[in-house]
């Protein structure tokens, strides 16, 4: 999701996800449990757990619910063993799709993901077929009217941001990209400077994008929505560039 449509894409997907809050909480709980089980229940020494808790807070999960997930994952109250697995495939017009999952049953998840691609008009790819097209990045959005350029630049770059991209239009947003290891540090620096964050996440950024429109947008979103509806799937990334007009047509 890049170019003029990047912030519009983010807002559209965020609105869609907000409608499924119960499922979102289930997914972030699973991420917290997996991180705590792998690296312990102290976020001060477990970076993966800090990331997972940060996403849970962004999803407005209550503190006690977050703590229960930490306790369950770290062994205080049992819990399943989850493994991270990725799947790769293609949508309409050759759009690359990269799927991140946490599962306690690899065969079940693989079958479910394959079925989605098959029934929704996509195709599964071999491991490595699209992964090389994406880079892992921290991504932070600041509404254009919420800060001035000098303050944002000074704060973000000093905290270790890799790149700052200007807003696209009056209602756009500044886009700050970071290395994953610097993501929380940059975010905390912005918050401490009083700069309001519109949205933030660890994500996969495509090196190149494919512009699609019309019916291809609906076909792609049908694949993405079906994948995101699966309890084992954590995140779905793609390299399509979609206009605001086509996003509005979906609604």
Secondary structure, DSSP 8 states (H G I E B T S, - for coil): --GGGHHHHHHHHHHHHHTTHHHHHHHHHHHHHHHHHHH-S-TTT-HHHHHHHHHHHHTT--HHHHHHHHHHHTTTT-----EEEEEEEE-GGG-EEEEEEEES-HHHHHHHHHHHHHHTT-EE--TTTTGGGEEEEEEEEEEGGGS-HHHHHHHHHHHT-SEEE--SSTT-EEEEEE-GGGHHHHHHHHHHTT---SEEEEEEEESS-EE--THHHHHHHHHHHHHHTSTTEEEEEE-EE--HHHHHHH-
